[in-house]
């Protein structure tokens, strides 16, 4: 398990949270992984390096999770989540959908 890859946002998260030790790195990395999956499922944005909006949402959700307040994240960041979703929205092909009456 020593070779387990840690999340790429681990260092920025630790800096933001003022965590200066490495004892929690694996746990923090799992929190960041779960936050990335959740933000991707809400917004449709894939985890890409350099997308500041995506990274900020992941870090904020991870902060809430770390402080056992994750249930408040969606409501508090609803506007940001919707904006990110709309900004990255790509219309799909509707030909597979059956026409309604």
N, CA, C and O atoms as a GROMACS GRO file, in nm:
protein
  404
    1UNK      N    1   0.081  -0.120   0.000
    1UNK     CA    2   0.000   0.000   0.000
    1UNK      C    3   0.085   0.127   0.000
    1UNK      O    4   0.034   0.237  -0.017
    2UNK      N    5   0.214   0.110   0.018
    2UNK     CA    6   0.302   0.226   0.018
    2UNK      C    7   0.310   0.289  -0.119
    2UNK      O    8   0.340   0.408  -0.131
    3UNK      N    9   0.284   0.212  -0.224
    3UNK     CA   10   0.291   0.262  -0.361
    3UNK      C   11   0.158   0.322  -0.408
    3UNK      O   12   0.147   0.365  -0.522
    4UNK      N   13   0.058   0.324  -0.320
    4UNK     CA   14  -0.073   0.377  -0.356
    4UNK      C   15  -0.060   0.523  -0.401
    4UNK      O   16   0.000   0.605  -0.331
    5UNK      N   17  -0.116   0.554  -0.517
    5UNK     CA   18  -0.105   0.689  -0.572
    5UNK      C   19  -0.199   0.783  -0.497
    5UNK      O   20  -0.316   0.753  -0.476
    6UNK      N   21  -0.145   0.897  -0.458
    6UNK     CA   22  -0.223   0.996  -0.387
    6UNK      C   23  -0.283   1.096  -0.485
    6UNK      O   24  -0.230   1.116  -0.595
    7UNK      N   25  -0.392   1.156  -0.446
    7UNK     CA   26  -0.464   1.251  -0.530
    7UNK      C   27  -0.376   1.371  -0.564
    7UNK      O   28  -0.300   1.419  -0.480
    8UNK      N   29  -0.387   1.418  -0.688
    8UNK     CA   30  -0.304   1.532  -0.733
    8UNK      C   31  -0.339   1.663  -0.662
    8UNK      O   32  -0.258   1.756  -0.662
    9UNK      N   33  -0.456   1.672  -0.602
    9UNK     CA   34  -0.496   1.792  -0.530
    9UNK      C   35  -0.460   1.787  -0.381
    9UNK      O   36  -0.499   1.875  -0.304
   10UNK      N   37  -0.387   1.683  -0.341
   10UNK     CA   38  -0.356   1.666  -0.200
   10UNK      C   39  -0.277   1.784  -0.143
   10UNK      O   40  -0.312   1.837  -0.038
   11UNK      N   41  -0.172   1.825  -0.210
   11UNK     CA   42  -0.089   1.935  -0.158
   11UNK      C   43  -0.166   2.068  -0.153
   11UNK      O   44  -0.158   2.136  -0.051
   12UNK      N   45  -0.239   2.106  -0.259
   12UNK     CA   46  -0.319   2.229  -0.246
   12UNK      C   47  -0.422   2.222  -0.133
   12UNK      O   48  -0.448   2.321  -0.065
   13UNK      N   49  -0.481   2.103  -0.114
   13UNK     CA   50  -0.578   2.087  -0.006
   13UNK      C   51  -0.512   2.102   0.131
   13UNK      O   52  -0.564   2.170   0.219
   14UNK      N   53  -0.397   2.039   0.148
   14UNK     CA   54  -0.325   2.049   0.276
   14UNK      C   55  -0.284   2.193   0.304
   14UNK      O   56  -0.289   2.238   0.418
   15UNK      N   57  -0.242   2.265   0.200
   15UNK     CA   58  -0.206   2.406   0.220
   15UNK      C   59  -0.327   2.488   0.263
   15UNK      O   60  -0.318   2.570   0.354
   16UNK      N   61  -0.439   2.464   0.197
   16UNK     CA   62  -0.562   2.538   0.230
   16UNK      C   63  -0.607   2.510   0.373
   16UNK      O   64  -0.653   2.599   0.444
   17UNK      N   65  -0.594   2.384   0.414
   17UNK     CA   66  -0.641   2.342   0.545
   17UNK      C   67  -0.534   2.360   0.654
   17UNK      O   68  -0.559   2.333   0.771
   18UNK      N   69  -0.415   2.405   0.613
   18UNK     CA   70  -0.304   2.424   0.706
   18UNK      C   71  -0.268   2.294   0.778
   18UNK      O   72  -0.252   2.291   0.900
   19UNK      N   73  -0.256   2.188   0.698
   19UNK     CA   74  -0.215   2.057   0.749
   19UNK      C   75  -0.070   2.038   0.705
   19UNK      O   76  -0.041   2.032   0.586
   20UNK      N   77   0.019   2.028   0.803
   20UNK     CA   78   0.162   2.026   0.772
   20UNK      C   79   0.227   1.889   0.793
   20UNK      O   80   0.348   1.876   0.779
   21UNK      N   81   0.150   1.789   0.826
   21UNK     CA   82   0.204   1.654   0.846
   21UNK      C   83   0.152   1.562   0.736
   21UNK      O   84   0.062   1.599   0.661
   22UNK      N   85   0.208   1.443   0.728
   22UNK     CA   86   0.166   1.349   0.624
   22UNK      C   87   0.090   1.229   0.682
   22UNK      O   88   0.061   1.134   0.609
   23UNK      N   89   0.058   1.232   0.810
   23UNK     CA   90  -0.009   1.120   0.875
   23UNK      C   91  -0.147   1.092   0.814
   23UNK      O   92  -0.192   0.977   0.814
   24UNK      N   93  -0.214   1.194   0.764
   24UNK     CA   94  -0.349   1.178   0.710
   24UNK      C   95  -0.354   1.172   0.557
   24UNK      O   96  -0.463   1.174   0.500
   25UNK      N   97  -0.241   1.166   0.492
   25UNK     CA   98  -0.238   1.176   0.345
   25UNK      C   99  -0.329   1.076   0.274
   25UNK      O  100  -0.399   1.113   0.181
   26UNK      N  101  -0.328   0.951   0.317
   26UNK     CA  102  -0.413   0.851   0.252
   26UNK      C  103  -0.561   0.882   0.270
   26UNK      O  104  -0.639   0.871   0.176
   27UNK      N  105  -0.599   0.920   0.391
   27UNK     CA  106  -0.738   0.956   0.418
   27UNK      C  107  -0.778   1.080   0.340
   27UNK      O  108  -0.887   1.084   0.281
   28UNK      N  109  -0.693   1.181   0.339
   28UNK     CA  110  -0.723   1.304   0.265
   28UNK      C  111  -0.735   1.276   0.115
   28UNK      O  112  -0.819   1.333   0.047
   29UNK      N  113  -0.650   1.188   0.065
   29UNK     CA  114  -0.655   1.152  -0.076
   29UNK      C  115  -0.786   1.082  -0.109
   29UNK      O  116  -0.844   1.105  -0.215
   30UNK      N  117  -0.834   0.996  -0.019
   30UNK     CA  118  -0.964   0.929  -0.040
   30UNK      C  119  -1.078   1.030  -0.038
   30UNK      O  120  -1.171   1.020  -0.118
   31UNK      N  121  -1.071   1.128   0.051
   31UNK     CA  122  -1.172   1.234   0.056
   31UNK      C  123  -1.172   1.312  -0.075
   31UNK      O  124  -1.279   1.342  -0.129
   32UNK      N  125  -1.055   1.344  -0.126
   32UNK     CA  126  -1.044   1.418  -0.252
   32UNK      C  127  -1.095   1.334  -0.369
   32UNK      O  128  -1.162   1.387  -0.458
   33UNK      N  129  -1.064   1.205  -0.370
   33UNK     CA  130  -1.114   1.116  -0.476
   33UNK      C  131  -1.266   1.112  -0.476
   33UNK      O  132  -1.329   1.123  -0.581
   34UNK      N  133  -1.325   1.098  -0.358
   34UNK     CA  134  -1.471   1.094  -0.346
   34UNK      C  135  -1.531   1.228  -0.389
   34UNK      O  136  -1.637   1.232  -0.452
   35UNK      N  137  -1.465   1.337  -0.353
   35UNK     CA  138  -1.514   1.470  -0.392
   35UNK      C  139  -1.509   1.488  -0.543
   35UNK      O  140  -1.601   1.546  -0.601
   36UNK      N  141  -1.402   1.441  -0.606
   36UNK     CA  142  -1.392   1.450  -0.753
   36UNK      C  143  -1.504   1.370  -0.819
   36UNK      O  144  -1.566   1.418  -0.915
   37UNK      N  145  -1.531   1.252  -0.768
   37UNK     CA  146  -1.640   1.171  -0.826
   37UNK      C  147  -1.773   1.240  -0.810
   37UNK      O  148  -1.854   1.241  -0.903
   38UNK      N  149  -1.798   1.299  -0.695
   38UNK     CA  150  -1.925   1.367  -0.669
   38UNK      C  151  -1.941   1.491  -0.756
   38UNK      O  152  -2.047   1.514  -0.814
   39UNK      N  153  -1.836   1.572  -0.766
   39UNK     CA  154  -1.843   1.693  -0.848
   39UNK      C  155  -1.862   1.655  -0.995
   39UNK      O  156  -1.937   1.721  -1.067
   40UNK      N  157  -1.795   1.550  -1.040
   40UNK     CA  158  -1.812   1.503  -1.178
   40UNK      C  159  -1.955   1.456  -1.200
   40UNK      O  160  -2.014   1.485  -1.305
   41UNK      N  161  -2.013   1.384  -1.103
   41UNK     CA  162  -2.150   1.335  -1.121
   41UNK      C  163  -2.251   1.449  -1.122
   41UNK      O  164  -2.353   1.440  -1.191
   42UNK      N  165  -2.226   1.555  -1.047
   42UNK     CA  166  -2.318   1.668  -1.043
   42UNK      C  167  -2.305   1.755  -1.167
   42UNK      O  168  -2.405   1.795  -1.226
   43UNK      N  169  -2.182   1.786  -1.208
   43UNK     CA  170  -2.158   1.885  -1.313
   43UNK      C  171  -2.134   1.825  -1.450
   43UNK      O  172  -2.152   1.892  -1.551
   44UNK      N  173  -2.092   1.700  -1.454
   44UNK     CA  174  -2.056   1.639  -1.581
   44UNK      C  175  -1.915   1.671  -1.625
   44UNK      O  176  -1.872   1.627  -1.732
   45UNK      N  177  -1.841   1.747  -1.544
   45UNK     CA  178  -1.704   1.784  -1.575
   45UNK      C  179  -1.614   1.668  -1.535
   45UNK      O  180  -1.622   1.618  -1.423
   46UNK      N  181  -1.529   1.627  -1.627
   46UNK     CA  182  -1.432   1.523  -1.596
   46UNK      C  183  -1.314   1.584  -1.523
   46UNK      O  184  -1.284   1.703  -1.539
   47UNK      N  185  -1.248   1.504  -1.444
   47UNK     CA  186  -1.130   1.549  -1.372
   47UNK      C  187  -1.019   1.583  -1.470
   47UNK      O  188  -0.957   1.494  -1.529
   48UNK      N  189  -0.996   1.711  -1.488
   48UNK     CA  190  -0.891   1.755  -1.580
   48UNK      C  191  -0.800   1.852  -1.509
   48UNK      O  192  -0.844   1.939  -1.433
   49UNK      N  193  -0.672   1.836  -1.533
   49UNK     CA  194  -0.576   1.926  -1.471
   49UNK      C  195  -0.593   2.067  -1.528
   49UNK      O  196  -0.606   2.084  -1.650
   50UNK      N  197  -0.594   2.165  -1.442
   50UNK     CA  198  -0.598   2.302  -1.489
   50UNK      C  199  -0.736   2.365  -1.496
   50UNK      O  200  -0.746   2.483  -1.527
   51UNK      N  201  -0.841   2.291  -1.468
   51UNK     CA  202  -0.975   2.350  -1.467
   51UNK      C  203  -0.997   2.408  -1.327
   51UNK      O  204  -1.033   2.336  -1.234
   52UNK      N  205  -0.975   2.538  -1.314
   52UNK     CA  206  -0.979   2.602  -1.183
   52UNK      C  207  -1.114   2.590  -1.114
   52UNK      O  208  -1.120   2.573  -0.992
   53UNK      N  209  -1.222   2.600  -1.189
   53UNK     CA  210  -1.356   2.592  -1.130
   53UNK      C  211  -1.379   2.453  -1.072
   53UNK      O  212  -1.425   2.438  -0.959
   54UNK      N  213  -1.346   2.352  -1.149
   54UNK     CA  214  -1.361   2.213  -1.104
   54UNK      C  215  -1.276   2.188  -0.979
   54UNK      O  216  -1.324   2.135  -0.880
   55UNK      N  217  -1.148   2.228  -0.985
   55UNK     CA  218  -1.058   2.205  -0.873
   55UNK      C  219  -1.108   2.276  -0.747
   55UNK      O  220  -1.103   2.221  -0.638
   56UNK      N  221  -1.157   2.398  -0.763
   56UNK     CA  222  -1.208   2.474  -0.649
   56UNK      C  223  -1.328   2.404  -0.585
   56UNK      O  224  -1.338   2.396  -0.463
   57UNK      N  225  -1.419   2.354  -0.668
   57UNK     CA  226  -1.535   2.282  -0.615
   57UNK      C  227  -1.493   2.155  -0.543
   57UNK      O  228  -1.548   2.121  -0.439
   58UNK      N  229  -1.395   2.084  -0.598
   58UNK     CA  230  -1.345   1.962  -0.534
   58UNK      C  231  -1.282   1.996  -0.399
   58UNK      O  232  -1.310   1.929  -0.299
   59UNK      N  233  -1.200   2.099  -0.395
   59UNK     CA  234  -1.135   2.137  -0.270
   59UNK      C  235  -1.238   2.181  -0.165
   59UNK      O  236  -1.225   2.147  -0.047
   60UNK      N  237  -1.338   2.255  -0.207
   60UNK     CA  238  -1.440   2.300  -0.113
   60UNK      C  239  -1.522   2.183  -0.059
   60UNK      O  240  -1.552   2.177   0.060
   61UNK      N  241  -1.559   2.090  -0.149
   61UNK     CA  242  -1.635   1.973  -0.102
   61UNK      C  243  -1.550   1.889  -0.008
   61UNK      O  244  -1.601   1.838   0.093
   62UNK      N  245  -1.423   1.874  -0.038
   62UNK     CA  246  -1.333   1.798   0.048
   62UNK      C  247  -1.320   1.866   0.185
   62UNK      O  248  -1.312   1.799   0.288
   63UNK      N  249  -1.318   1.998   0.186
   63UNK     CA  250  -1.312   2.072   0.312
   63UNK      C  251  -1.436   2.043   0.397
   63UNK      O  252  -1.425   2.020   0.518
   64UNK      N  253  -1.551   2.044   0.334
   64UNK     CA  254  -1.674   2.012   0.406
   64UNK      C  255  -1.669   1.868   0.457
   64UNK      O  256  -1.707   1.842   0.571
   65UNK      N  257  -1.624   1.775   0.374
   65UNK     CA  258  -1.616   1.634   0.415
   65UNK      C  259  -1.519   1.616   0.531
   65UNK      O  260  -1.548   1.544   0.627
   66UNK      N  261  -1.405   1.680   0.523
   66UNK     CA  262  -1.304   1.671   0.628
   66UNK      C  263  -1.358   1.721   0.762
   66UNK      O  264  -1.324   1.667   0.867
   67UNK      N  265  -1.441   1.822   0.757
   67UNK     CA  266  -1.499   1.880   0.879
   67UNK      C  267  -1.635   1.820   0.914
   67UNK      O  268  -1.709   1.878   0.995
   68UNK      N  269  -1.670   1.705   0.855
   68UNK     CA  270  -1.796   1.636   0.882
   68UNK      C  271  -1.919   1.725   0.860
   68UNK      O  272  -2.014   1.720   0.938
   69UNK      N  273  -1.915   1.805   0.753
   69UNK     CA  274  -2.025   1.895   0.721
   69UNK      C  275  -2.071   1.878   0.575
   69UNK      O  276  -2.136   1.966   0.519
   70UNK      N  277  -2.036   1.764   0.514
   70UNK     CA  278  -2.058   1.746   0.371
   70UNK      C  279  -2.206   1.759   0.332
   70UNK      O  280  -2.237   1.791   0.217
   71UNK      N  281  -2.296   1.733   0.425
   71UNK     CA  282  -2.439   1.743   0.393
   71UNK      C  283  -2.481   1.886   0.359
   71UNK      O  284  -2.587   1.906   0.301
   72UNK      N  285  -2.400   1.984   0.394
   72UNK     CA  286  -2.432   2.124   0.365
   72UNK      C  287  -2.369   2.175   0.236
   72UNK      O  288  -2.400   2.286   0.191
   73UNK      N  289  -2.280   2.096   0.176
   73UNK     CA  290  -2.206   2.143   0.059
   73UNK      C  291  -2.298   2.175  -0.059
   73UNK      O  292  -2.290   2.285  -0.115
   74UNK      N  293  -2.385   2.081  -0.098
   74UNK     CA  294  -2.469   2.100  -0.216
   74UNK      C  295  -2.552   2.228  -0.207
   74UNK      O  296  -2.559   2.305  -0.303
   75UNK      N  297  -2.614   2.250  -0.092
   75UNK     CA  298  -2.698   2.370  -0.076
   75UNK      C  299  -2.614   2.498  -0.078
   75UNK      O  300  -2.654   2.598  -0.138
   76UNK      N  301  -2.500   2.495  -0.014
   76UNK     CA  302  -2.417   2.615  -0.005
   76UNK      C  303  -2.347   2.650  -0.137
   76UNK      O  304  -2.313   2.766  -0.160
   77UNK      N  305  -2.326   2.551  -0.222
   77UNK     CA  306  -2.255   2.574  -0.348
   77UNK      C  307  -2.343   2.548  -0.470
   77UNK      O  308  -2.293   2.525  -0.580
   78UNK      N  309  -2.474   2.553  -0.450
   78UNK     CA  310  -2.568   2.525  -0.559
   78UNK      C  311  -2.545   2.614  -0.680
   78UNK      O  312  -2.542   2.565  -0.793
   79UNK      N  313  -2.528   2.744  -0.659
   79UNK     CA  314  -2.507   2.836  -0.771
   79UNK      C  315  -2.379   2.802  -0.847
   79UNK      O  316  -2.379   2.802  -0.970
   80UNK      N  317  -2.272   2.772  -0.774
   80UNK     CA  318  -2.145   2.738  -0.839
   80UNK      C  319  -2.155   2.606  -0.916
   80UNK      O  320  -2.100   2.592  -1.025
   81UNK      N  321  -2.226   2.509  -0.857
   81UNK     CA  322  -2.242   2.379  -0.924
   81UNK      C  323  -2.324   2.394  -1.053
   81UNK      O  324  -2.290   2.336  -1.156
   82UNK      N  325  -2.431   2.472  -1.045
   82UNK     CA  326  -2.514   2.494  -1.164
   82UNK      C  327  -2.437   2.571  -1.272
   82UNK      O  328  -2.446   2.538  -1.390
   83UNK      N  329  -2.364   2.672  -1.231
   83UNK     CA  330  -2.285   2.750  -1.327
   83UNK      C  331  -2.181   2.662  -1.396
   83UNK      O  332  -2.164   2.670  -1.518
   84UNK      N  333  -2.113   2.579  -1.319
   84UNK     CA  334  -2.013   2.489  -1.378
   84UNK      C  335  -2.079   2.389  -1.472
   84UNK      O  336  -2.024   2.357  -1.577
   85UNK      N  337  -2.195   2.339  -1.434
   85UNK     CA  338  -2.267   2.243  -1.519
   85UNK      C  339  -2.305   2.308  -1.652
   85UNK      O  340  -2.286   2.248  -1.758
   86UNK      N  341  -2.358   2.430  -1.646
   86UNK     CA  342  -2.401   2.499  -1.768
   86UNK      C  343  -2.282   2.540  -1.854
   86UNK      O  344  -2.289   2.536  -1.977
   87UNK      N  345  -2.174   2.580  -1.791
   87UNK     CA  346  -2.056   2.622  -1.864
   87UNK      C  347  -1.995   2.507  -1.945
   87UNK      O  348  -1.941   2.529  -2.053
   88UNK      N  349  -2.005   2.386  -1.893
   88UNK     CA  350  -1.947   2.269  -1.960
   88UNK      C  351  -2.051   2.184  -2.031
   88UNK      O  352  -2.022   2.072  -2.074
   89UNK      N  353  -2.174   2.237  -2.042
   89UNK     CA  354  -2.281   2.162  -2.107
   89UNK      C  355  -2.256   2.150  -2.256
   89UNK      O  356  -2.222   2.247  -2.324
   90UNK      N  357  -2.272   2.028  -2.306
   90UNK     CA  358  -2.264   2.004  -2.450
   90UNK      C  359  -2.391   1.931  -2.491
   90UNK      O  360  -2.418   1.821  -2.443
   91UNK      N  361  -2.469   1.993  -2.580
   91UNK     CA  362  -2.594   1.928  -2.621
   91UNK      C  363  -2.566   1.791  -2.683
   91UNK      O  364  -2.471   1.774  -2.759
   92UNK      N  365  -2.650   1.696  -2.647
   92UNK     CA  366  -2.634   1.562  -2.698
   92UNK      C  367  -2.722   1.539  -2.820
   92UNK      O  368  -2.797   1.627  -2.862
   93UNK      N  369  -2.712   1.421  -2.875
   93UNK     CA  370  -2.792   1.381  -2.988
   93UNK      C  371  -2.926   1.329  -2.936
   93UNK      O  372  -2.930   1.229  -2.864
   94UNK      N  373  -3.036   1.396  -2.972
   94UNK     CA  374  -3.167   1.357  -2.923
   94UNK      C  375  -3.234   1.252  -3.011
   94UNK      O  376  -3.350   1.217  -2.986
   95UNK      N  377  -3.166   1.202  -3.111
   95UNK     CA  378  -3.228   1.107  -3.203
   95UNK      C  379  -3.260   0.974  -3.137
   95UNK      O  380  -3.344   0.899  -3.188
   96UNK      N  381  -3.196   0.943  -3.023
   96UNK     CA  382  -3.224   0.818  -2.954
   96UNK      C  383  -3.351   0.824  -2.870
   96UNK      O  384  -3.408   0.720  -2.836
   97UNK      N  385  -3.395   0.945  -2.837
   97UNK     CA  386  -3.513   0.959  -2.754
   97UNK      C  387  -3.639   0.944  -2.839
   97UNK      O  388  -3.647   0.993  -2.951
   98UNK      N  389  -3.734   0.874  -2.784
   98UNK     CA  390  -3.862   0.860  -2.856
   98UNK      C  391  -3.942   0.988  -2.841
   98UNK      O  392  -3.937   1.053  -2.737
   99UNK      N  393  -4.013   1.025  -2.944
   99UNK     CA  394  -4.092   1.148  -2.938
   99UNK      C  395  -4.216   1.124  -2.856
   99UNK      O  396  -4.286   1.024  -2.872
  100UNK      N  397  -4.242   1.218  -2.766
  100UNK     CA  398  -4.359   1.207  -2.678
  100UNK      C  399  -4.484   1.262  -2.745
  100UNK      O  400  -4.476   1.342  -2.838
  101UNK      N  401  -4.595   1.220  -2.697
  101UNK     CA  402  -4.722   1.268  -2.750
  101UNK      C  403  -4.781   1.370  -2.659
  101UNK      O  404  -4.889   1.423  -2.687
   0.00000   0.00000   0.00000
